[in-house]
């Protein structure tokens, strides 16, 4: 192949690849609002990233992120029709389904809990193990009528394994941002917090708190929960599924594009795309992604082993689900994301 032909072939390939990330015509772009815990949460990172890399525009969409204080608040915002899609923990979404809310999960994002249990630094000599949290105040992501947050369920699960009953700990909302979790610890409003990354790394580095336990490692998750654990998901209402299935498909494909991009790019490239503020915020995110980029599922599909782990987890933390025969499959709509064995 001569030089001219080689250049034309390459140019055609470049144009095809570039066109995937170009904005659609203004009149063809549909704005979609998603309620998302945050900002800055590692669990929900694929959603704001989607806009940064043009994954939404490739599907003719424009993602508008409405940040809220936790998964239950995101679900409530969706149910109140402030938006049509909500990001939360799968367990929190399942609690809402169990309480009769018309919600469905449409795509998964993470395969581990991705929480860090932090304790106030001044309690280092008093809290050496999880059982030592008996009688103390633990910060979680709050709750709404009809369900608790996944972070609270997870804290209850850990404490239960340590012999601490749910009513032996006082749970309060510590918010869903670095500032709110820092304030809760620094003011001594909480003794411990089920924290998110990269906030946990910053809080430990600043000696506001110390790490009692970390739940980002896939192998540790298998040992603790009997398998990988689907946590962060995107859900919607049943009326959206029934009346606008094409929109749901485009939203799911956008999330899958973002997840595939994460799988194929480095931590440095992810940070560059997200463009956080310089300084400690950027450094903490880069440090965490270098260690924890494997928390994300590569394709958003629903894996049987992960759903089985969540089912067992729910039966322990919400026994009524087991008594009443609640099945996690009732909250999963895999028509767009697909299933993985």
Secondary structure, DSSP 8 states (H G I E B T S, - for coil): --HHHHHHHHHHHHHHHHHTTS---GGG-EEEEEEEE-SS-STTHHHHHHHHTTTTGGGTEEEEEEEESSHHHHHHHHHTTS-SEEEEEHHHHHHHHHTT--EEEEEE-BSS--EEEEEEGGGTTT--SGGGGTTSEEEE--EETTEE-HHHHHHHHHHHHTT--GGGSEEEE--SSHHHHHHHHHTTS-SEEEE-TTHHHHHHHTTSEEEEEEE--HHHHHHHHSS----EEEEEEHHHHHH-HHHHHHHHHHHHHHHHHHHTS-HHHHHHHHT--TTHHHHHHHHHHHHHGGGB-SS--EEHHHHHHHHHHHHHH-HHHHHTT--GGGGB--TTT-EE-
